Amino acid sequence: MAPVSIFIALADPTRCRIVELLQAGPSPVHRLAAKFDISRPAISRHLRVLREAGLIREEKSGRENHYALQAKRLVPIRKWLDKIAPSPVPKSAPAPVIVPEPVPLPEPVAEMAAPVQPKQRKAAPVSQMGFDF
């Protein structure tokens, strides 16, 4: 099943940016709020959504609340995406392909191996009246 609550939490650009900022390490609310042109209460609401989704954790330190990224909570997203659309990048490098050098053909065989040019045909007109587009 898709990790919907995590996708919903990350559906906002401000919350995505908060996750990116917290990747560098825990940060207090005032330092996070300084990076945005929105009010501190608005940042606190974004932090609450991320916390409820389990993407960040709140740690009280004296009078400040520090927030830290819970990166392992992103693993279900990666697994779900890999199941839907596997990554085209191979896990390990494939073995190199060795191409042998071409062997010259004897003269009579070389003439027979010359490419034959196909006859040029005019393209048939395409009908736009059906479902062929």
C-alpha positions as CSV (number, residue, x, y, z in Angstrom):
1,M,0.0,0.0,0.0
2,A,1.2,3.5,-0.8
3,P,2.6,5.6,2.1
4,V,-0.1,8.2,1.7
5,S,0.4,10.1,4.9
6,I,4.0,10.7,4.1
7,F,3.2,11.9,0.5
8,I,0.5,14.2,2.0
9,A,3.0,15.7,4.4
10,L,5.5,16.2,1.6
11,A,2.9,17.7,-0.8
12,D,3.7,21.2,0.3
13,P,6.9,23.0,-0.9
14,T,7.5,24.6,2.5
15,R,7.5,21.3,4.2
16,C,9.8,19.8,1.6
17,R,12.2,22.6,2.2
18,I,12.0,22.1,6.0
19,V,12.9,18.4,5.4
20,E,15.9,19.5,3.3
21,L,17.1,21.9,6.0
22,L,16.8,19.3,8.7
23,Q,18.9,16.9,6.6
24,A,21.9,18.9,7.9
25,G,21.0,18.2,11.5
26,P,18.6,19.2,14.3
27,S,17.5,22.8,14.4
28,P,15.4,25.0,16.7
29,V,12.2,26.6,15.4
30,H,13.5,30.1,15.3
31,R,16.4,29.1,13.0
32,L,14.0,27.2,10.7
33,A,11.6,30.1,10.7
34,A,14.4,32.6,9.7
35,K,14.7,30.7,6.4
36,F,11.1,31.5,5.3
37,D,9.0,34.6,4.6
38,I,6.1,33.3,6.6
39,S,5.3,33.6,10.3
40,R,6.7,31.5,13.0
41,P,3.2,30.1,13.8
42,A,2.9,29.0,10.2
43,I,6.2,27.2,10.4
44,S,5.0,25.5,13.6
45,R,1.9,24.3,11.8
46,H,4.1,22.8,9.0
47,L,6.3,21.2,11.6
48,R,3.2,19.6,13.3
49,V,2.2,18.1,9.9
50,L,5.7,16.6,9.4
51,R,5.8,15.4,13.0
52,E,2.4,13.7,12.8
53,A,3.5,11.9,9.6
54,G,6.6,10.7,11.5
55,L,9.1,12.5,9.3
56,I,10.5,14.6,12.1
57,R,10.8,14.3,15.8
58,E,10.6,17.1,18.4
59,E,13.1,17.4,21.2
60,K,12.7,19.8,24.0
61,S,15.9,21.5,25.2
62,G,15.2,24.1,27.9
63,R,12.9,26.7,26.4
64,E,13.6,25.7,22.8
65,N,12.1,22.9,20.7
66,H,14.6,21.3,18.4
67,Y,13.4,19.3,15.4
68,A,15.3,16.5,13.7
69,L,14.7,14.6,10.5
70,Q,13.6,10.9,10.8
71,A,15.2,9.8,7.5
72,K,14.4,6.2,8.0
73,R,10.7,7.1,7.7
74,L,11.3,7.8,4.0
75,V,12.2,4.1,3.4
76,P,8.6,3.1,2.7
77,I,8.4,5.8,0.0
78,R,11.5,4.4,-1.7
79,K,10.3,0.8,-1.5
80,W,6.9,1.7,-2.9
81,L,8.4,3.8,-5.8
82,D,10.9,1.0,-6.6
83,K,7.9,-1.5,-6.7
84,I,6.0,0.8,-9.1
85,A,8.9,2.0,-11.2
86,P,12.1,0.1,-10.6
87,S,15.3,2.2,-11.0
88,P,16.9,1.8,-14.4
89,V,20.4,2.1,-12.8
90,P,21.9,-1.3,-12.3
91,K,23.1,-2.2,-8.8
92,S,26.5,-3.3,-10.1
93,A,28.4,-2.5,-13.3
94,P,27.8,-5.0,-16.1
95,A,30.7,-6.9,-17.5
96,P,32.3,-5.1,-20.4
97,V,31.3,-6.4,-23.9
98,I,34.2,-7.5,-26.0
99,V,33.6,-6.9,-29.7
100,P,35.8,-8.9,-32.0
101,E,37.5,-7.1,-34.9
102,P,35.9,-7.6,-38.3
103,V,37.4,-10.2,-40.5
104,P,37.9,-9.1,-44.1
105,L,35.8,-11.1,-46.6
106,P,37.2,-12.6,-49.8
107,E,36.5,-10.5,-52.9
108,P,33.6,-12.5,-54.4
109,V,31.9,-12.8,-51.0
110,A,32.3,-9.0,-50.4
111,E,30.4,-8.2,-53.5
112,M,27.5,-10.4,-52.4
113,A,27.5,-8.8,-49.0
114,A,27.0,-5.3,-50.4
115,P,23.7,-3.8,-49.0
116,V,20.7,-3.9,-51.3
117,Q,18.8,-0.6,-51.5
118,P,15.1,-1.1,-50.9
119,K,12.6,0.5,-53.3
120,Q,11.2,3.8,-52.2
121,R,7.5,3.7,-51.6
122,K,5.1,6.6,-51.2
123,A,3.5,6.8,-47.7
124,A,-0.2,5.9,-47.7
125,P,-2.4,8.8,-46.6
126,V,-3.4,8.7,-43.0
127,S,-7.1,8.9,-42.2
128,Q,-8.0,11.2,-39.3
129,M,-11.6,10.1,-39.2
130,G,-11.0,6.9,-37.2
131,F,-9.2,6.1,-34.0
132,D,-5.8,5.8,-35.7
133,F,-4.2,8.9,-34.1
